[in-house]
């Protein structure tokens, strides 16, 4: 590919990954095997990440005299901190599943071949919660993560207000009082 084609391709990846990140529903990445370059950038755009014990990770672009261009330079520091992200990006070094967990790159590391099943379990657990509450929690977290605390608390307040007068909230309170499992409708 020529420079213009490469630019268009990387811009398309960046846009796609940003669209995934912006979804109002939780997203879960499953990594079995290798997540290098764009594969890791895709995983970083998801809300949660689960890997198998044999997973390997890297942003090796500097070895090719380029940089991660589909969001890696922005998402990785927000997950693992600036200094750690700089080290991983500057060196392009590979890291394993155990290190990925310890750095917070992934939420769970399970035996090889079981990451998809763990993702389904986690999705089912999330799916039992109030769907509007999950949507607003994601919006509050994402909207408040990169602003000052006063602004972040205002985002939280706005999101809280949107769930305060819902049927799901009343159902949750009634189910708690009646010691039963709630049945949420998303209203």
Helices and strands as residue ranges (DSSP letters): H 3-22, E 28-31, E 34-36, H 38-44, E 48-52, E 56-58, G 61-64, H 72-80, H 82-91, E 95-96, H 97-103, E 108-110, H 115-127, H 131-144, H 149-164, H 167-177
